[in-house]
């Protein structure tokens, strides 16, 4: 695992927390945007993993 892949996976996990927070506060748009960002960040981290 490289530093870049670990960083992207960490950012993705951080954004998943944002999804949970957005759902709890009733901010569906925030949750959707954070969810898309989380999926993209985790996908990038996995693809960089090698």
The first five atom37 places (N, CA, C, CB, O) and aatype in JSON, in Angstrom:
{
  "aatype": [20, 20, 20, 20, 20, 20, 20, 20, 20, 20, 20, 20, 20, 20, 20, 20, 20, 20, 20, 20, 20, 20, 20, 20, 20, 20, 20, 20, 20, 20, 20, 20, 20, 20, 20, 20, 20, 20, 20, 20, 20, 20, 20, 20, 20, 20, 20, 20, 20, 20],
  "atom_mask": [
    [1, 1, 1, 1, 1],
    [1, 1, 1, 1, 1],
    [1, 1, 1, 1, 1],
    [1, 1, 1, 1, 1],
    [1, 1, 1, 1, 1],
    [1, 1, 1, 1, 1],
    [1, 1, 1, 1, 1],
    [1, 1, 1, 1, 1],
    [1, 1, 1, 1, 1],
    [1, 1, 1, 1, 1],
    [1, 1, 1, 1, 1],
    [1, 1, 1, 1, 1],
    [1, 1, 1, 1, 1],
    [1, 1, 1, 1, 1],
    [1, 1, 1, 1, 1],
    [1, 1, 1, 1, 1],
    [1, 1, 1, 1, 1],
    [1, 1, 1, 1, 1],
    [1, 1, 1, 1, 1],
    [1, 1, 1, 1, 1],
    [1, 1, 1, 1, 1],
    [1, 1, 1, 1, 1],
    [1, 1, 1, 1, 1],
    [1, 1, 1, 1, 1],
    [1, 1, 1, 1, 1],
    [1, 1, 1, 1, 1],
    [1, 1, 1, 1, 1],
    [1, 1, 1, 1, 1],
    [1, 1, 1, 1, 1],
    [1, 1, 1, 1, 1],
    [1, 1, 1, 1, 1],
    [1, 1, 1, 1, 1],
    [1, 1, 1, 1, 1],
    [1, 1, 1, 1, 1],
    [1, 1, 1, 1, 1],
    [1, 1, 1, 1, 1],
    [1, 1, 1, 1, 1],
    [1, 1, 1, 1, 1],
    [1, 1, 1, 1, 1],
    [1, 1, 1, 1, 1],
    [1, 1, 1, 1, 1],
    [1, 1, 1, 1, 1],
    [1, 1, 1, 1, 1],
    [1, 1, 1, 1, 1],
    [1, 1, 1, 1, 1],
    [1, 1, 1, 1, 1],
    [1, 1, 1, 1, 1],
    [1, 1, 1, 1, 1],
    [1, 1, 1, 1, 1],
    [1, 1, 1, 1, 1]
  ],
  "atom_positions": [
    [[0.85, -1.17, 0.0], [0.0, 0.0, 0.0], [0.89, 1.24, 0.0], [-0.96, 0.0, 1.22], [1.8, 1.36, 0.83]],
    [[0.63, 2.13, -0.92], [1.4, 3.36, -0.99], [0.73, 4.44, -0.12], [1.53, 3.84, -2.46], [-0.4, 4.29, 0.34]],
    [[1.47, 5.51, 0.09], [0.95, 6.61, 0.89], [-0.28, 7.23, 0.24], [2.03, 7.67, 1.09], [-1.24, 7.59, 0.92]],
    [[-0.26, 7.36, -1.1], [-1.39, 7.96, -1.81], [-2.64, 7.1, -1.69], [-1.04, 8.17, -3.29], [-3.74, 7.62, -1.48]],
    [[-2.49, 5.79, -1.83], [-3.67, 4.93, -1.74], [-4.23, 4.93, -0.32], [-3.33, 3.48, -2.17], [-5.44, 4.96, -0.13]],
    [[-3.36, 4.89, 0.66], [-3.82, 4.95, 2.05], [-4.52, 6.26, 2.35], [-2.66, 4.76, 3.01], [-5.52, 6.29, 3.07]],
    [[-4.0, 7.34, 1.81], [-4.62, 8.65, 2.01], [-6.0, 8.73, 1.39], [-3.74, 9.74, 1.45], [-6.92, 9.27, 1.99]],
    [[-6.14, 8.2, 0.18], [-7.43, 8.25, -0.48], [-8.47, 7.38, 0.24], [-7.3, 7.8, -1.94], [-9.63, 7.76, 0.34]],
    [[-8.04, 6.22, 0.74], [-8.96, 5.37, 1.48], [-9.37, 6.06, 2.79], [-8.32, 3.99, 1.77], [-10.53, 5.99, 3.18]],
    [[-8.43, 6.73, 3.45], [-8.75, 7.48, 4.67], [-9.75, 8.59, 4.37], [-7.47, 8.07, 5.28], [-10.7, 8.78, 5.13]],
    [[-9.55, 9.32, 3.29], [-10.49, 10.39, 2.92], [-11.87, 9.81, 2.64], [-9.97, 11.16, 1.69], [-12.89, 10.39, 3.02]],
    [[-11.91, 8.65, 1.97], [-13.19, 8.0, 1.7], [-13.91, 7.62, 2.98], [-12.99, 6.77, 0.84], [-15.13, 7.81, 3.09]],
    [[-13.18, 7.08, 3.95], [-13.79, 6.72, 5.22], [-14.27, 7.96, 5.98], [-12.81, 5.93, 6.08], [-15.31, 7.94, 6.63]],
    [[-13.5, 9.04, 5.88], [-13.9, 10.31, 6.5], [-15.21, 10.81, 5.89], [-12.78, 11.38, 6.33], [-16.09, 11.29, 6.6]],
    [[-15.33, 10.69, 4.58], [-16.55, 11.14, 3.91], [-17.74, 10.25, 4.24], [-16.33, 11.17, 2.4], [-18.88, 10.72, 4.24]],
    [[-17.51, 8.98, 4.53], [-18.61, 8.12, 4.97], [-19.18, 8.64, 6.29], [-18.13, 6.64, 5.12], [-20.38, 8.58, 6.52]],
    [[-18.3, 9.14, 7.14], [-18.77, 9.8, 8.37], [-19.63, 11.01, 8.05], [-17.59, 10.21, 9.24], [-20.6, 11.29, 8.76]],
    [[-19.28, 11.73, 7.0], [-20.1, 12.86, 6.57], [-21.47, 12.43, 6.07], [-19.38, 13.63, 5.48], [-22.46, 13.14, 6.26]],
    [[-21.53, 11.27, 5.43], [-22.82, 10.74, 4.98], [-23.7, 10.44, 6.19], [-22.62, 9.45, 4.12], [-24.87, 10.82, 6.22]],
    [[-23.13, 9.78, 7.17], [-23.9, 9.44, 8.38], [-24.36, 10.71, 9.08], [-23.05, 8.57, 9.34], [-25.5, 10.79, 9.53]],
    [[-23.48, 11.69, 9.18], [-23.84, 12.95, 9.83], [-24.94, 13.68, 9.06], [-22.6, 13.86, 9.95], [-25.88, 14.22, 9.66]],
    [[-24.82, 13.69, 7.74], [-25.85, 14.35, 6.92], [-27.2, 13.69, 7.05], [-25.43, 14.37, 5.48], [-28.23, 14.37, 7.09]],
    [[-27.23, 12.37, 7.11], [-28.5, 11.65, 7.27], [-29.12, 11.96, 8.63], [-28.3, 10.13, 7.11], [-30.32, 12.18, 8.73]],
    [[-28.29, 11.98, 9.68], [-28.81, 12.26, 11.03], [-29.38, 13.67, 11.15], [-27.71, 12.07, 12.06], [-30.34, 13.89, 11.88]],
    [[-28.79, 14.61, 10.41], [-29.25, 16.0, 10.48], [-30.37, 16.29, 9.49], [-28.1, 16.94, 10.23], [-30.94, 17.38, 9.5]],
    [[-30.68, 15.32, 8.64], [-31.75, 15.5, 7.66], [-31.3, 16.27, 6.43], [-32.89, 16.22, 8.3], [-32.15, 16.79, 5.7]],
    [[-30.01, 16.34, 6.18], [-29.49, 17.04, 5.0], [-29.17, 16.02, 3.92], [-28.21, 17.88, 5.37], [-28.04, 15.54, 3.8]],
    [[-30.18, 15.7, 3.13], [-30.04, 14.63, 2.14], [-29.06, 15.02, 1.03], [-31.4, 14.28, 1.55], [-28.34, 14.16, 0.52]],
    [[-29.03, 16.28, 0.64], [-28.11, 16.71, -0.41], [-26.66, 16.58, 0.05], [-28.39, 18.17, -0.82], [-25.81, 16.12, -0.71]],
    [[-26.39, 16.97, 1.28], [-25.04, 16.83, 1.84], [-24.64, 15.36, 1.89], [-24.97, 17.45, 3.25], [-23.5, 15.01, 1.55]],
    [[-25.56, 14.51, 2.3], [-25.27, 13.08, 2.38], [-25.0, 12.51, 0.99], [-26.45, 12.33, 3.04], [-24.1, 11.67, 0.83]],
    [[-25.74, 12.94, 0.0], [-25.55, 12.43, -1.36], [-24.2, 12.87, -1.93], [-26.68, 12.91, -2.28], [-23.49, 12.07, -2.54]],
    [[-23.84, 14.12, -1.72], [-22.57, 14.63, -2.24], [-21.4, 13.95, -1.53], [-22.48, 16.16, -2.05], [-20.42, 13.57, -2.17]],
    [[-21.5, 13.8, -0.21], [-20.44, 13.12, 0.53], [-20.35, 11.65, 0.13], [-20.69, 13.24, 2.05], [-19.26, 11.09, 0.08]],
    [[-21.48, 11.03, -0.16], [-21.48, 9.64, -0.6], [-20.79, 9.45, -1.93], [-22.89, 9.12, -0.68], [-20.02, 8.5, -2.12]],
    [[-21.05, 10.34, -2.86], [-20.39, 10.27, -4.17], [-18.89, 10.48, -4.0], [-20.97, 11.32, -5.14], [-18.09, 9.77, -4.61]],
    [[-18.51, 11.44, -3.19], [-17.09, 11.68, -2.93], [-16.42, 10.49, -2.26], [-16.91, 12.91, -2.08], [-15.28, 10.16, -2.57]],
    [[-17.13, 9.85, -1.32], [-16.57, 8.69, -0.64], [-16.34, 7.54, -1.6], [-17.49, 8.24, 0.49], [-15.29, 6.89, -1.56]],
    [[-17.3, 7.29, -2.47], [-17.15, 6.21, -3.45], [-15.98, 6.49, -4.38], [-18.45, 6.04, -4.26], [-15.2, 5.59, -4.68]],
    [[-15.86, 7.73, -4.84], [-14.76, 8.06, -5.75], [-13.41, 7.95, -5.05], [-14.94, 9.48, -6.32], [-12.45, 7.45, -5.64]],
    [[-13.31, 8.4, -3.8], [-12.04, 8.36, -3.09], [-11.63, 6.92, -2.77], [-12.14, 9.17, -1.8], [-10.46, 6.56, -2.93]],
    [[-12.57, 6.1, -2.34], [-12.23, 4.71, -2.03], [-11.87, 3.96, -3.31], [-13.4, 4.01, -1.32], [-10.95, 3.14, -3.3]],
    [[-12.58, 4.23, -4.4], [-12.24, 3.59, -5.68], [-10.84, 3.99, -6.13], [-13.26, 3.96, -6.75], [-10.08, 3.14, -6.59]],
    [[-10.5, 5.26, -6.0], [-9.16, 5.71, -6.38], [-8.09, 5.05, -5.49], [-9.06, 7.25, -6.27], [-7.04, 4.65, -5.98]],
    [[-8.37, 4.94, -4.2], [-7.42, 4.3, -3.29], [-7.2, 2.84, -3.62], [-7.89, 4.43, -1.88], [-6.07, 2.36, -3.57]],
    [[-8.27, 2.13, -3.97], [-8.15, 0.72, -4.3], [-7.4, 0.54, -5.63], [-9.54, 0.06, -4.36], [-6.6, -0.38, -5.77]],
    [[-7.67, 1.41, -6.59], [-7.0, 1.31, -7.88], [-5.51, 1.65, -7.78], [-7.68, 2.23, -8.9], [-4.7, 1.11, -8.53]],
    [[-5.16, 2.54, -6.85], [-3.75, 2.89, -6.64], [-3.0, 1.85, -5.82], [-3.65, 4.24, -5.96], [-1.77, 1.84, -5.8]],
    [[-3.75, 0.97, -5.15], [-3.16, 0.04, -4.19], [-2.05, -0.82, -4.79], [-4.24, -0.86, -3.62], [-0.98, -0.93, -4.21]],
    [[-2.29, -1.41, -5.93], [-1.37, -2.29, -6.67], [-0.98, -3.45, -5.8], [-0.11, -1.54, -7.12], [-0.21, -4.31, -6.23]]
  ]
}
